[in-house]
Amino acid sequence: MKSAGQLLREHGGRHGCRPHDLIRVNGADALQSAAPLPDWVGDAWHPGLPLVVRRDFSADGLIPAGIRGNTRAERAAVWVAPDSVIETVTPEALVDDAGKLAASPFAGTRPVQALLRLVRQAIPWRWGVTGSCGYALATGKAVMHADSDLDILVRCPEPAKPADFAGLAGIMASLPCRTDVQIETPAGAFALKEWLRECRNNPRGRVLLKTDFGPVLTDDPWQPE
């Protein structure tokens, strides 16, 4: 049986989108689902709103995506063909213009205030914003609330050690809201806080790596064999 790492190397990224990308499709007919979509979809979503690329795998090359509704409970999984995508917004693109962030209607919220601090920091990896903050910035929809976390994605294609992230962890701890930092490797993504906590007790600390083929508990998130 092939490992998750082997499958990812053979098939990963074949549709050109990555988890957390926001994609806009050319119509509601682009949505494919094995089961009828929930009733709320017709009220909360329209083709002008993006879908969120999620982690899953299709042998047919379809893009796994999710529809966000108006509440945390409203989430629906769909598949879309790559040729139905008319726009893609990456997490990095949402933070590449500090002036635009400062002029956002959400500039007074704690997550966006935290982003404005982050863009002034020398972070040695490419990074971007996901979650409710990223969706609000991309759509103008007020999906954040007073206690919303700030979800950050950091792309780290080369193996790193816990000590390499000490500076980043310190920056995140100083921000005015709770943060959830996901480190993206070629094999999947893991929670930075969880990995650092496990590695304090064991240099080969194990962490849950989220992959397109399900979660994998591994002591090497870059090579999860």
Beta strands, then each sheet from edge to edge (+ up, - down):
strand 1: 22-25
strand 2: 51-53
strand 3: 63-68
strand 4: 75-80
strand 5: 85-89
strand 6: 126-130
strand 7: 150-155
strand 8: 179-185
strand 9: 188-191
strand 10: 207-211
strand 11: 214-218
sheet 1: 4+ 3- 2+ 1- 5+
sheet 2: 6+ 7- 8- 9+
sheet 3: 10+ 11-
end
